[in-house]
Amino acid sequence: MSFNQDHLGIIQAKLSSGETASTCHEASLMQGCVCASRILALVEHEGEWALFIFISSRMPPEVFTDLAIERVIPIDNDFKCEIDAGEQSVDVYVNSRKLKLLFKMIPSIKTNNFVSEIMRSMEDLTKRRDPPPEFQWLHKYSGSSTSSRNKTDCESATTDITEDDASKEKMLDLDSPDIVVSRHSVAQGANPIAARENVIQHQMSLKENDYTYTQILRVFIGTWNVNGLPPTSSLTPWLASDMEPPDIYAVGFQELDLSKEAFLFNDTPREEEWRRSVIAALHPGANYKQVALVRLVGMMLILLVQEKHEKHVRNAAFETVGTGIMGKMGNKGGVAIRMEIHNTSMCFVNSHLAAHVEEFERRNQDYHDICSRLSFSKFSPPKVIDKHDQIYWLGDLNYRITEMEPRIVRDLISHNSLGALLECDQLNRQRSQKNVFSGYREGPITFKPTYKYDPGTDDWDSSEKNRAPAWCDRILWKGDGMDQKEYRSHPILRTSDHKPVSAMFESQVRVIDVVKYRRVHEEVLKKLDKLENEFLPQVTVDNTEIIFDVVRYLEAQSQELIIANTGQVPVQFGFIKKPDDSKFCKEWLNIDPAVSFIMPGEKCDVKLEVCVDKKSASKLNCGEDKLYDILVLHLEGGKDIFITVTGNYERSCFGSSIEALVHISVPVREISIGRLVELEKGEPPGGMEPYPIPKEIWFLVDHLYRHGLKKQNLFLLPGLNSELIAIRNWLDNGSSEPLPGSLHSIAEALLLLLESTAEPIVPFNLHSVCLGAASNYLQCKQIVMQELPEYRKNVFLYLCFFLQELLSHANENGLDAKTLATVFGGIFLRDPPRLSARGRGNLTAMDRKKASFVYHFLVNDLSDYVTSKVLHLGPTT
Amino acid sequence: MANRGGAAQRPNSQTQGKICQFKLVLLGESAVGKSSLVLRFVKGQFHEYQESTIGAAFLTQTVCLEDTTVKFEIWDTAGQERYHSLAPMYYRGAQAAIIVYDITNMDSFGRAKVWVKELQRQASPNIVIALAGNKADLANSRAVECDEAQAYADENGLLFMETSAKTAKNVNEIFLAIAKKLPKNEQVSGAGSANQGRRLVESDSSAKTAGNCCK
């Protein structure tokens, strides 16, 4: 684990002033079967502690902008932390209110320390004598941050399930250990394929042994510091000294070119010279293909595989990191190539670490810098060196032999007493102190130090500096199934002041058995299908046939539909539109709630209310529409359920046309439905002489005329619904009793009767003509007398006469012509349906024109062109 | 071979192949066995008394082909005639359809032909249609001859099989045949296929080009 306490500073930079990160640690957050890397930090503010969970864009983080706060959990009385320490991992269960999280950590002293710090902070809480902590300093983290990834949880937010998918995914129920997929994301169909592929990949990697077998590949690793010189002799003694040809070659050089040009422009002819030299000296027993070549100034790495393996190599990539001058330049640092061969990932790192005897700590730092900064960025998430099955690390690591006179060193070497020297080798010492290359192994060194020779000879450095010999050039490895067979130097190559070093490995790679792979893959997919289907939203409804018995005008009825969430995931349901419909239900139906959310095991009562009013009555009356609708109840991310709603509508004079009503001499309920529909269709009426106006209008107006002329605010105050229903029954059924209801209810019944017709008194086709003529009385008069259909003209004039009569009692009833003109303007000149659906911008101007149209007929003398018959002739009872 | 630092490949691309996702709808008269076929295919189960579907059930199932993996999003629709007007909600945007009839019921075969016509007129032009003569286990009471159905399917370019949800005969086979026939010219990109709202009403049916596995 390359993450360590040094990164506390980076975390501190992410916090506000007054908040102190006391310790931090890397952990894997388990999300179902997927684990995600996180950084945990314990943060203190004035004696209050909180656990911060960070997501880092790279691991370990380098600057604070790499970090995003995922969650903040206050360590309060609700905070619980349980530890399950195993050999493989330390499982830390964090529990706060409804939030449950499981972190896996690698067993180590650091992990122990971190966990005990959490425990200590919890103890602090119990010892506390002050009032309970309030954690106000955490509130700033609970708001929505810059991105959904930054979504944090504080006290209130931890219990909420928000709309935010990202945060939902994290709300995993650890009580169900068999859940191996992120159920919310599956249920909601969020980004399904990507999520699916991750799960599939993870599952497949867990079952790797079921579909792979082991194959041994010979891996040759070579490293040589060539001191800026061109090749002078064949590299065969170095690269092809073994009997059998290697399967893989990774050959690294340092100090390929020491010129300024190479340093400044990273360009050198040496690259091609040495590459050719390598190619020319490869083992003659096989053909090789170059996988990649990477160079940073003087550090070059070539990776080759035998031709027969080429088709099994995938995802090759290379990266470089400079750690030289200013910590960035390429005179020191590392270059790396990674690939997957069959099902095993390999990473080869060639590094040239800081020079000078005393600078071993600088060398350690270079190593750590390379580990943390080198990541193969073309992958998502980027792959770091450590995330490979097998890592081969070679190079001029520059560690020296210290605390020994150069003369004694040479003496011991000449007596072949390497043991004593190896004890003084800095790399061995630093490794045993776990300061560098932790987890790496190195084979026993049986060859003489590879540095420093007089070029062209096998003689130790004879310059003034008289440097002590050292094993600068090394090969280390990390991973399973790697067996080093050879580790040696090649003194016969005398070009440089270093001798080349090589190692031969027999490494196990996992080879995919295609037939077995397919079988396992199919199993995984089937399992995933099963889970996905199980976690689809499921509900039951108590009734899919909602039947309303008799439905009457203006009499609302309701029934309840119970939707129970019988599935395992929260359900978002909603009624949705059918093809070609503008709304999810007919206008006579009202659904509440039409959209809602149900938790598993819970239910939701949906109220279905049928109410036939002035908008829907005429269609139902004339048979154009029926009380029949199929509702589509859609579960978000799941199935649809059809709910059928039916009822019997009892026809009424409300909703009947003026033309039909004048042909009916009996109460509407007394004639057959068929007859009513025929009349609405305008079929030739037979029998009776039609009334000049509908008797229902006459009944209502006559009542108002006789009893209501002095009533204040007539037509301005609403009636009572119960009285309106009584009036409706009286009109529809006929009665010998007097008309029921208050004057206001009767006045409203009259307005409703006029508003419930399919077309208003002024037919829709005359609507705009009338508005255009509104300022001119003569034109208005002409339209009314010549254009209005006969019976509607009668009703229009009849009502205007009545309104004039009302206005003649203005001192008692307080009414005025303008007010009445406004009320009746809206009714006589009701907007055509498509017009009323439009914007409301011109509405007031239009209302004014309507009022002005009617106003003429309220203030001018109508007697000259109206037959007295209209006003005074009612039904002959 | 030059350096392979180019385009990122999917891990295990050799063996895993690409994943394509298709919307498949089942249509047919009431009680011919649509839900039973799906239940057999997805869960390997059969219920003698399968409840009538009132709505449109939704399930997913993956089938692996030689080089690709096909994930079906299956919409199993209600067969009752009164729900007929709602069917376009489910077949619009579908890349595949199974029209089911009951081999013991001649009327259901007639209804199947009407469905075929409707799909040919209204559904995506490249939709893959399969005709399934279900209840093949009841061959004793057969009312629709296999040859007749086969001839009809050939005329109309349909896949055809007699199936039995009860005995599992040809159930996996018919889905597999559809999977093979579906065009897999474009690969589903992992990220960004957020348009899997499963709802395919008019507005987004235009965004989905028929025949692609991508959405």
Interface residues (C-beta under 8 A of the other chain):
Chain A: G189 A190 N191 P192 I193 A194 R196 E197 I200 Q201 M204 K289 Q290 V291 A292 L293 E310 V313 R314 N315 A316 A317 F318 M339 E340 N343 K378 F379 I512 V514 Y517 R518 H521 E522 L525 K526 L528 D529 K530 E532 N533 L536 T544 I576 K577 K578 P579 I630 V632 L633 H634 G637 G638 K639 D640 I641 F642 T644
Chain B: M1 A2 N3 R4 G5 A8 Q9 P11 N12 S13 Q14 T15 Q16 I19 Q21 V42 K43 I54 G55 A56 A57 F58 L59 T60 Q61 T62 C64 T69 A78 R82 Y83 S85 L86 P88 M89 R92 V188 S189 G190 A191 G192 S193 A194 Q196 G197 R198 R199 V201 E202
